[in-house]
Amino acid sequence: MGIKSLPVTRGRKFLQVLEGARTIFLRDGFEGASVDEIAREAGVSKATLYSYFPDKRVMFIEIFRNELARETADAGALIEVDLPVEQVLPFIVQLISAHLISEFGLRIYRVSVGEAERFPSLAREYYESGLLLLRRQLVGYLERCVQRHELCIADLDLAADQLIELAGVGIHNRALFLGPQAIDKDQLRKVNRGAVRMFLSCYGNRHAVLAEAAQ
């Protein structure tokens, strides 16, 4: 069960405070973030900050849930399209890998893992609104491909998980430890093409595999 909604006052400088707190929490996590630093980043007094949020915990929960809402909206980019799988799959893989190594994706991942023990309900929400939502969307798409006889997949859940992992092979951990700037365009393109080729080699029909190999 998730954490119950906590009272948050909204006023003229609410969004200003929210953005300042977002910057500090995503950079320093819950424990490392100080109220003084958040107020300074937001350009408001501590009194103003406390007029919106009664304590740091309420502030963190509000920020975290706002970030989860962003993730949910981004996941919606995996739209339903009626095109051959060899045309759509590279687009899907690019979206996944781009998110995995983005500054935003890396920061919320670090905060989610780092604060999982302190805020287990929020960690569960992160999983359900991020990875699990993406997985469900992929399963729906892959199922339509199977129905059109473009793919042959016995376990859709497993195939969706495998596609997500393939999209992040090597680059996710590298970006986590060295920063997103450690991933260049050629490396990203190589991972994306390899993910598509391997997935189609396993699950695609002969025509789809040959079409990808010819690119």
C-alpha positions as a printed Julia matrix, in Angstrom:
215×3 Matrix{Float64}:
  0.0     0.0     0.0
  1.32    3.45   -0.92
  1.88    6.38    1.38
 -1.29    8.37    2.01
 -1.54   11.83    0.5
 -0.18   14.44    2.87
 -1.39   18.04    3.17
  0.47   20.42    0.87
 -0.42   24.11    0.65
 -0.28   25.68   -2.82
  0.33   29.35   -3.39
  2.07   31.93   -5.57
  5.6    30.56   -5.1
  4.67   26.89   -4.9
  6.12   25.91   -8.31
  9.28   27.88   -7.53
  9.73   25.96   -4.29
  8.91   22.68   -6.03
 11.58   23.18   -8.7
 14.21   24.16   -6.13
 13.44   21.11   -4.01
 13.48   18.88   -7.1
 16.99   20.05   -8.02
 18.38   19.4    -4.53
 16.61   16.09   -3.85
 17.6    14.6    -7.21
 21.17   15.73   -6.63
 21.61   14.89   -2.93
 18.84   12.43   -2.03
 16.69   12.73    1.09
 19.38   12.52    3.74
 21.86   14.77    1.97
 19.36   17.52    1.14
 19.16   20.39    3.64
 16.22   22.71    4.03
 18.59   25.68    3.91
 19.99   24.52    0.56
 16.5    23.92   -0.85
 15.35   27.4     0.21
 18.48   28.93   -1.32
 18.02   27.03   -4.59
 14.33   28.04   -4.75
 15.13   31.66   -3.95
 12.72   31.83   -1.0
 12.97   32.11    2.77
 12.71   29.05    5.0
  9.47   30.52    6.36
  8.02   30.55    2.84
  9.22   27.02    2.24
  7.61   25.75    5.44
  4.38   27.54    4.56
  4.06   25.11    1.66
  5.56   21.97    3.19
  5.33   21.18    6.94
  8.56   19.15    6.88
 11.25   17.71    4.61
  9.61   14.29    4.41
  6.36   15.74    2.99
  8.42   17.77    0.53
 10.38   14.72   -0.64
  7.23   12.65   -1.17
  5.64   15.45   -3.21
  8.75   15.86   -5.37
  9.16   12.13   -5.89
  5.55   11.69   -6.97
  5.85   14.59   -9.38
  8.86   12.86  -10.94
  6.93    9.6   -11.2
  4.17   11.49  -13.03
  6.78   12.68  -15.53
  7.94    9.11  -16.06
  4.38    7.95  -16.68
  3.88   10.66  -19.28
  7.17    9.78  -20.99
  6.25    6.1   -21.11
  3.14    7.1   -23.07
  5.47    7.89  -25.99
  5.3     4.18  -26.83
  2.21    4.84  -28.92
  0.19    2.24  -30.73
  1.2     2.31  -34.37
  0.22    0.07  -37.24
  3.56   -0.35  -39.0
  5.81   -3.39  -39.61
  7.74   -4.46  -36.51
 11.13   -3.91  -38.17
 10.23   -0.23  -38.56
  8.77    0.29  -35.08
 11.19   -1.74  -32.97
 14.24    0.51  -33.54
 12.14    3.5   -32.43
 11.05    1.71  -29.25
 14.61    0.61  -28.42
 15.91    4.16  -28.94
 13.29    5.54  -26.56
 14.17    3.01  -23.86
 17.94    3.44  -24.11
 17.69    7.24  -24.3
 15.71    7.28  -21.06
 18.05    4.83  -19.32
 21.05    7.11  -19.87
 19.3    10.48  -19.56
 20.18   12.79  -16.68
 16.59   12.62  -15.46
 16.36    8.83  -15.75
 19.65    8.3   -13.94
 18.85   10.71  -11.12
 15.43    9.32  -10.28
 16.84    5.78  -10.5
 19.6     6.66   -8.01
 17.17    8.36   -5.63
 14.72    5.45   -5.85
 17.4     2.88   -5.03
 19.1     5.06   -2.42
 15.87    5.81   -0.53
 14.19    2.39   -0.97
 14.8     1.41    2.66
 13.61    4.75    4.07
 10.61    5.05    1.7
  9.7     1.48    0.61
  6.24    2.52   -0.59
  7.73    5.16   -2.87
 10.22    2.66   -4.23
  7.29    0.38   -5.05
  5.5     3.27   -6.76
  8.63    3.98   -8.81
  8.75    0.37   -9.97
  5.05    0.21  -10.76
  4.83    3.53  -12.61
  8.18    3.18  -14.38
  9.53   -0.24  -15.28
  6.28   -2.14  -14.79
  4.28    0.35  -16.85
  6.82    0.19  -19.67
  6.74   -3.59  -19.51
  2.94   -3.65  -19.82
  3.05   -1.34  -22.83
  5.66   -3.51  -24.49
  3.66   -6.66  -23.81
  0.63   -5.05  -25.49
  2.67   -4.06  -28.52
  4.4    -7.44  -28.82
  1.07   -9.22  -28.52
 -0.26   -7.27  -31.52
  2.87   -8.24  -33.47
  2.24  -11.89  -32.64
 -1.37  -11.6   -33.78
 -0.14  -10.14  -37.1
  2.3   -13.09  -37.39
  5.29  -10.73  -37.39
  6.74  -12.24  -34.22
  6.61  -15.68  -32.62
  6.7   -15.29  -28.82
  5.6   -17.86  -26.25
  6.25  -15.73  -23.14
  5.4   -12.07  -23.76
  6.43  -10.9   -20.28
  9.87  -12.45  -20.64
 10.32  -11.03  -24.14
  9.42   -7.53  -22.91
 11.94   -7.8   -20.06
 14.59   -9.02  -22.47
 14.01   -6.09  -24.83
 14.38   -3.59  -21.99
 17.63   -5.24  -20.87
 18.98   -5.36  -24.42
 18.31   -1.64  -24.84
 20.51   -0.89  -21.83
 23.32   -3.43  -22.28
 26.58   -1.82  -21.25
 25.36    1.76  -21.5
 23.11    1.93  -18.41
 25.8     0.9   -15.93
 28.4     2.99  -17.73
 26.15    6.07  -17.53
 25.36    5.37  -13.85
 29.01    5.28  -12.82
 30.62    7.62  -15.34
 27.75    9.91  -16.28
 25.68   10.17  -19.48
 28.5    12.05  -21.22
 30.45    8.76  -21.22
 28.08    7.39  -23.87
 28.76    8.66  -27.39
 26.38    8.49  -30.35
 28.27    5.69  -32.06
 28.16    3.49  -28.97
 24.46    4.21  -28.47
 23.72    3.41  -32.12
 25.69    0.16  -31.86
 23.73   -0.94  -28.78
 20.39   -0.02  -30.36
 21.08   -1.86  -33.6
 22.41   -4.88  -31.72
 19.32   -4.99  -29.49
 16.96   -4.93  -32.47
 18.94   -7.51  -34.4
 19.19   -9.92  -31.46
 15.5    -9.56  -30.57
 14.35  -10.17  -34.15
 16.79  -13.07  -34.51
 15.12  -14.75  -31.56
 11.47  -13.82  -32.07
 11.07  -12.46  -35.59
 10.03  -14.23  -38.75
 12.6   -14.62  -41.53
 11.41  -11.57  -43.49
 11.73   -9.21  -40.5
 15.21  -10.48  -39.64
 16.47  -10.08  -43.21
 15.01   -6.56  -43.42
 16.87   -5.48  -40.25
 20.12   -7.13  -41.35
 20.0    -5.25  -44.66
 19.9    -1.81  -42.97
